[in-house]
Amino acid sequence: MRRQLTAYVGGDDFARLKEEAEDAGLSLSRFIQERLLHSNGHPGVSLSESKLAKTEKRIIDANRVYIAQAIRPLSKQVKMLLTMLDQFALSMLTHMPEIPEAQREQALASGERRHHGWRLEVEDTIKQMESLGASGKKPVASSDESQNGERRGEDNSTVESHGDSE
């Protein structure tokens, strides 16, 4: 047999309980009953735990929205770079002639040297960009870096000239 229990609460407490019941998808009576009684031998969720869970959910939702907005420009840039890379590969493959069998080994060695030089330049550029971001100033290349860059350019031109003469 069910019995009625009457409790008196202030207007603010009543409004808060009613709001929490609505958030939980329960009637006010059922919400209060679950908070007062134990279910399966375990104490029910207290009102403070309910508030904490609700606050935690709001924080998680706010973080998700913020992260999605923060990633959007980066995602667009990555998509643009992938498109540019794909178009570059298509252009290179359609405009570059096939290398004759007799010159393939030499062309491969030349290509690997030139690729290595290119990768070193990319690494230098990334380091400069990182230092620019960290200091807020435009980095100035040291004399060693500029000499290395000049040597790389000389290496590439030497390789190219040897490749053209043979």
Backbone torsions as a table, in degrees:
resi	resn	phi	psi	omega
1	MET	NA	136.3	-179.7
2	ARG	-92.2	142.3	178.6
3	ARG	-122.4	150.8	179.7
4	GLN	-87.8	139.7	176.9
5	LEU	-123.8	128.9	-178.3
6	THR	-113.6	134.9	176.9
7	ALA	-136.1	148.2	-179.6
8	TYR	-112.1	129.2	178.4
9	VAL	-132.6	158.7	178.4
10	GLY	-70.7	167.2	-177.7
11	GLY	-61.1	-40.7	179.6
12	ASP	-66.1	-43.9	179.7
13	ASP	-65.0	-39.2	179.7
14	PHE	-63.4	-43.8	-179.9
15	ALA	-63.3	-40.8	179.6
16	ARG	-65.3	-44.2	179.1
17	LEU	-63.0	-41.8	-179.9
18	LYS	-64.5	-41.7	178.5
19	GLU	-64.1	-43.4	179.3
20	GLU	-65.6	-36.2	177.4
21	ALA	-64.6	-42.5	178.2
22	GLU	-64.2	-42.3	178.1
23	ASP	-61.8	-34.6	179.6
24	ALA	-82.3	-8.5	179.8
25	GLY	75.6	29.3	-178.3
26	LEU	-123.2	159.7	171.7
27	SER	-71.7	159.5	-179.1
28	LEU	-60.8	-42.1	179.8
29	SER	-61.6	-46.6	-179.6
30	ARG	-66.2	-39.2	179.6
31	PHE	-60.5	-48.6	-179.8
32	ILE	-66.3	-39.9	178.9
33	GLN	-59.9	-44.9	179.6
34	GLU	-65.6	-30.6	179.5
35	ARG	-76.4	-30.1	-178.2
36	LEU	-84.6	-36.9	-174.4
37	LEU	-95.7	158.1	175.9
38	HIS	-90.9	138.4	175.8
39	SER	-113.2	126.8	-179.6
40	ASN	57.3	36.1	177.2
41	GLY	79.1	-2.3	179.4
42	HIS	-107.6	143.1	178.3
43	PRO	-64.3	145.8	178.2
44	GLY	-69.1	169.6	179.5
45	VAL	-70.4	131.0	179.2
46	SER	-78.0	164.4	-179.7
47	LEU	-63.0	-36.7	179.8
48	SER	-67.6	-36.4	176.7
49	GLU	-67.3	-35.8	177.8
50	SER	-64.9	-42.9	178.2
51	LYS	-64.4	-41.5	179.9
52	LEU	-61.7	-44.3	179.0
53	ALA	-63.0	-39.8	179.7
54	LYS	-65.6	-43.1	178.8
55	THR	-65.3	-41.7	178.4
56	GLU	-60.3	-42.6	179.2
57	LYS	-63.1	-40.7	178.5
58	ARG	-64.1	-40.4	179.5
59	ILE	-64.7	-45.0	179.5
60	ILE	-61.6	-44.8	179.6
61	ASP	-63.3	-41.0	179.1
62	ALA	-64.9	-40.3	177.6
63	ASN	-64.3	-40.9	178.6
64	ARG	-60.5	-44.4	179.4
65	VAL	-63.8	-44.7	-179.4
66	TYR	-62.5	-45.9	-179.1
67	ILE	-63.6	-43.4	179.3
68	ALA	-60.3	-40.8	179.2
69	GLN	-70.4	-36.8	-179.0
70	ALA	-70.3	-32.7	-177.2
71	ILE	-80.6	-24.7	-174.7
72	ARG	-52.6	-49.4	179.2
73	PRO	-63.7	-39.5	178.5
74	LEU	-63.8	-41.3	178.6
75	SER	-61.9	-40.4	178.3
76	LYS	-64.2	-41.2	179.9
77	GLN	-65.4	-42.2	179.1
78	VAL	-63.7	-42.4	178.7
79	LYS	-61.7	-41.6	178.8
80	MET	-64.1	-44.5	179.4
81	LEU	-62.6	-40.2	177.9
82	LEU	-64.2	-39.7	177.5
83	THR	-65.5	-43.0	178.8
84	MET	-63.0	-42.6	179.6
85	LEU	-63.3	-42.0	178.6
86	ASP	-63.8	-43.9	179.1
87	GLN	-66.2	-37.4	177.7
88	PHE	-63.5	-45.7	179.9
89	ALA	-61.7	-43.7	178.7
90	LEU	-61.1	-44.9	179.6
91	SER	-62.0	-46.2	-179.7
92	MET	-61.8	-44.6	-176.9
93	LEU	-69.3	-30.1	-179.3
94	THR	-85.8	-24.2	-175.7
95	HIS	-103.7	-17.1	-179.0
96	MET	-88.7	133.9	179.3
97	PRO	-75.3	157.3	175.1
98	GLU	-65.8	145.5	178.7
99	ILE	-88.1	128.6	178.5
100	PRO	-59.8	148.9	-176.9
101	GLU	-53.5	-40.6	-177.0
102	ALA	-65.6	-24.8	-176.5
103	GLN	-104.6	1.3	-174.2
104	ARG	-64.6	-42.1	-178.0
105	GLU	-63.7	-45.3	179.0
106	GLN	-65.2	-40.8	-180.0
107	ALA	-65.2	-37.9	178.6
108	LEU	-64.3	-46.3	179.0
109	ALA	-61.8	-43.9	178.3
110	SER	-62.7	-44.8	179.8
111	GLY	-61.9	-40.1	179.1
112	GLU	-66.2	-39.8	177.3
113	ARG	-64.7	-45.4	-179.5
114	ARG	-65.4	-37.9	178.8
115	HIS	-64.9	-41.4	178.3
116	HIS	-60.2	-45.2	177.1
117	GLY	-61.3	-40.9	179.0
118	TRP	-63.4	-43.3	179.7
119	ARG	-63.9	-38.4	177.2
120	LEU	-62.9	-40.8	177.7
121	GLU	-63.7	-40.3	178.4
122	VAL	-63.8	-43.5	177.8
123	GLU	-59.6	-43.8	178.0
124	ASP	-61.2	-42.8	179.7
125	THR	-62.5	-43.1	179.4
126	ILE	-64.0	-43.1	178.1
127	LYS	-60.6	-42.5	179.1
128	GLN	-64.2	-41.1	179.1
129	MET	-65.4	-39.2	179.1
130	GLU	-66.7	-42.3	179.3
131	SER	-69.1	-31.5	175.7
132	LEU	-64.3	-43.5	179.7
133	GLY	-67.6	-35.5	-177.7
134	ALA	-75.1	-39.8	-175.0
135	SER	-95.9	-21.1	-176.4
136	GLY	79.6	3.0	179.3
137	LYS	-118.1	158.0	177.1
138	LYS	-75.4	126.4	-178.7
139	PRO	-72.0	147.0	177.1
140	VAL	-106.0	128.7	-178.7
141	ALA	-69.9	137.3	176.8
142	SER	-75.4	167.3	-179.1
143	SER	-65.2	-32.3	177.0
144	ASP	-64.0	-43.9	-179.2
145	GLU	-63.7	-42.3	-178.4
146	SER	-68.5	-35.5	177.3
147	GLN	-67.4	-40.3	177.7
148	ASN	-62.6	-41.0	178.7
149	GLY	-63.4	-39.9	179.0
150	GLU	-66.2	-39.5	179.1
151	ARG	-64.7	-40.2	178.7
152	ARG	-61.5	-41.8	178.5
153	GLY	-62.4	-40.4	178.3
154	GLU	-65.0	-41.8	178.7
155	ASP	-60.0	-43.7	-178.7
156	ASN	-66.1	-40.9	-178.6
157	SER	-70.3	-34.6	178.0
158	THR	-64.5	-44.7	-179.9
159	VAL	-62.5	-42.4	-179.0
160	GLU	-65.3	-40.4	-177.2
161	SER	-69.4	-37.2	175.8
162	HIS	-64.6	-38.8	-179.2
163	GLY	-65.3	-34.8	-177.4
164	ASP	-76.1	-30.3	-174.4
165	SER	-80.8	-22.3	-177.3
166	GLU	-94.5	NA	NA
